[in-house]
Amino acid sequence: MAEVKEMADFCCYHDWGIGIATINGVSMVINIIHLITIAAMESLKGLPYRWILIHITLADIGSALTLTAAYICLPGFVLISKLTPNTRPLSALIMWPQYMSYWIFLIASIERYYGICRPLLYSASTFTQRLSWILALTWLLNGSLTAVVVALNLLTLNNLTIYIQVSQIFFLGDRYVPLLVSAIPLFKIIKELIRMRGRSLAGEDTQIRRASVYLIIIYSLFIFFSMFDLVMSSIDIMYPDLIPFRAERLRNITKPLYGIINTVIYGLRSKAYRTQLRKMFCRENRVATTW
């Protein structure tokens, strides 16, 4: 039953496939517009936090792009599936940008920790000054781990059990270790934000606080979707006959939903963002405001 479900997961023109490709395509378009908007916002230029927003969006675009391409069965993805005895290498390629989100949250939580809990060290810290390079290297590291899993698949063609056991360790570590570690600095940020309530804050401090609150909101949202995916995947593994489809399909729907929702949340919380959108689409010459 499980094997049938896995082989059918990327069937071309299947109702599931059309739905997943559509919602990921919508998410990709929305996040491309979001990326262009935040890149053009004057109030973010020169801020390390800007790189966090850019890479969160890039991960969402990459995830939506690979899932859309897989479920509409582009020739390149079909070729990969034909050249390999199972869909594991294709799944690893699709999951690479999705797993990047976990690591970006870890880096974002550290950046916000410096901004809220160690403000005097924020600008001078090597971490903050090299943030763009750290994020770029994280993509490289995550891609290397994905390549290891693909290579492992090719080396264990005759023993799928070993591959599944080792790859699950890789994937669980690549997802839940950074997600859980991120909670440590974010918990300290929440404690400091509670202490800051009622204080009279300057404009820059207000911007830092609002950015931190936004990160906490989308981190909580991301955890909700991740835990839902973990529960459904566990059910799929332990009780394969209970769900009549691959649990990965639910992840491939919830991930673009998260990508859409976090852009909406940012837009609702940022007046400067909404002003920039109006300037882009209405061609109005408005003065950009800060957070």
N, C-alpha and C positions, 0 to 999 in steps of 0.2 A: 504493500500500500504506500509506504513511504517513498519507495523508488519511483512508483508511478507518479506520485505528486511532484517529485523533484523534476522528472523529465518533462512534465507538463507545464512547469512553472514559466518557461519562456516561450511557450507556443505562440507563434505569430497569429495576430488577428483574433486572439481569444478575447472574450468579453473582459476578463480581468486585465489582460494586457492592454487593451484599448483604454480602459479606465485609468490604469496606473500611468500609462504614457501621457494621457491627457492632463492629469493633475500635476505630473512632474513638469510637463511642458509649460503649464500656467505658472508654476512656481519658479521655473527658470527665467521666464520673461519678467516676472515681478521683481526677482532678485537682481536681474541685470539693470533694470530701471533704478532699483534701490542702490546698487553699486555706483552708478553714474551720479546719482543724487548726492550721496555722502562724499564722493570724491570731489564734487564741485562746491561743497559747503565751506564758505570762508571761515566759519566759526570752529571748524575742526582742523583746518590746516595748521601744521606745526605741532599738533598734539599726538603723543604716542598712542593714545586711545583710538585715534583714527585708524591705525593699522589693525587694531583688534576688530573694529567694525568691518573693515575691508576683508579680512581673512575669514570672519564668520560668514560673510556674504559669498565669498569665493567657494567655501566649502559647500554651501547650499546650492550654488550654481553648478558646481562639479557633480554633486550627488544627483541633482535633477537631470543634468545632461546625460550622465551614464545610464540612468534608469530609463530615460526617454528613449535613448538609442537602443538599449537592450530590448525593451518591450515593443518597439516598432520594428525590431529585427533588422537593423542596418546590416549590410553585407559583411562588414568587418566583424561584428559580434557573432553572426551566423558562422563565419569561417572559423573563429576561435572555438566555438562549440563543436564544430565538425572535426577539428584537428585534435581534440582532447577526448578522452573516454568518458568524461562526465562534465558537469557544469561548474566544477569547483574553480578552475582558473578564471572563468568568466565572472563568477560570483566575487572572487577576490578583487578583480579589476573594478567591479561596480562598487564594492564596499570601501575602497580606498578613500574617496572624498568623504564618505559618510563617517568613517572612523576619525578623519581629521577633526571633525567638530569636537570630539572628546578632548583632544589635545589642545585645541584652541581655547576651550573653556579653562583648562588648567593654566595656560599662559595668561589668559584674561583675568583670572582670579588673582594671580600674583601681581599683575600690573595694577589692578584696583586696590589690592592690599597696600601697595606702596603709596598710592594716591590718597587713601583714606587714613590708614593707620601709621604711615611713615612719611608724612607730607614733606618734611625737611630733607629726606633722602630721595624723594621721587625724581627730581630733575637730574640729580647728580649720580644716580645709581647706574652701573654698567648695564644692568638688565633693561632699564627704561631706554637708555641711549642706543642699545643694540636690538631693540624690540623687533624691528622689521627684519633683521637678519635671523633672529631667533625663530620667528614665525616661518621664514623661508626654509630654514634648516629642518624645522619640524615636518614640513611637507616632504622633504627629502628622506628623513628618517622613517616616516610612516610609509612612504612608497617603497623603501628598501625592505621593510618588514613584510609588505604585501608581496614583493618579489620573492622573498624567502619562502613564503607559503606556496606560491605558484611553483617554484623550483621543487619544493617538497612533494607537491602533487605529482610532478613528472618522475621523481625518484621512487615513488611508492605506488606505482601503477598496479602492482600485483598484490598490494596489501592496503586496501582502502581503510581498514580499521586503524592502522598506525597513523595514517595521514589525518583521519578525522580527529583522533585523540590529540595529536600534536598541534594541529591547526586550531582546534578549539582553545587550547592553552594560549596560543598566539592571539587569537581574536578576543578572548575574554580579557587578557592583559591589555590589549590595545584599546579596549573600550572602557572597561569598568575601573581599572586602576587609575587612569587620569581623572575619570569622573568622580571617584571617591576622594582622591587627594585634593581635588578642587574645592571640596566642601570645607576643608580646614581653613584656608584663608578667607573664604566667603563667610564662614561662621564668625570669624574675627571682625570682618567688615560689618556684618549685621550688628554685632555688639557695639561697635564704634558709632554706627549710624543711629542706634538707639540713644547713645549718650549725646549725640549732636542735636537731637530733637529739642526744639525750643531755643536754640542758640540763634543769634543774629549772624547770618553768613554773608560774606562778600559775594560778588557775582561769580568769581572763579570757583569759590568753594561750593556754591550752589550747583554749578555745572558739574563738578566732580561728584557731588552727592547724587544728582539725578542720573548720571552715567552709571554709578554703582548700583542704584536701585534698579535700573533697566537690566543690568547684567544679572542681578539676583532673580528678577522676574523670568527672564528667558532661560536661565539655568534651571529654575524650578520646573518650567514647562518642558525643558529637554529631559530632565530626570523622569517626569511623568511618562513621556512617550517611550523612554528607554526602559523603564520598569514594565510598562505594558508589553513592549516587545520581548523582554526577558521572560515574562510569565507565559506569553503565547508560544514562544519558542520552546520553553521547558515542557509545556503541555504537548507540543508537536513531537518532541523527542521521547517523552515517557509514555504518552498515550497517542500514538500516531493515527489511530483509527477514529479518534474523537473529533478531529477537525478535518473536514473533507477537502482541504487545500493547504498549500505550503504556508506556514506562519510568516515566512519572509515577505509574502505579499502584503501583510498588514504593516510591516516595517516600511515597505516601499510606498505605502500610502501615507502613513503618519509622518515620515520624514519630510516630504514636500509640504504637508500641512503645517508642520512646525516652521518650515522656511517661509511660508506665507504669513503665519501669525506673528512671528517675531518682527517682520518688517512693518506690519500694521501697528504693533505695540510701540515701536520706535517712532513711527509717524505721529501717533496720538500723543506721545510724550514730548515731542520736539517741535516747537514753533518754527525754528530755523529750517527744519526739514520740510515742513509744509510750505514755507515761503519759497524754498528752493524748487520744490515741485511746481508751484504756480509759475515761477519764473521760467521753468523749462517748458511747460505745456501751454501756458497762457502768454508767454513772451512779454511779461510785464517787467518793467524795471523797478524792482523793489529792493529796499535796503535789507540785507541779510541780518537776521537777529541771532543772538546766542541762544543757548538752551533755555 
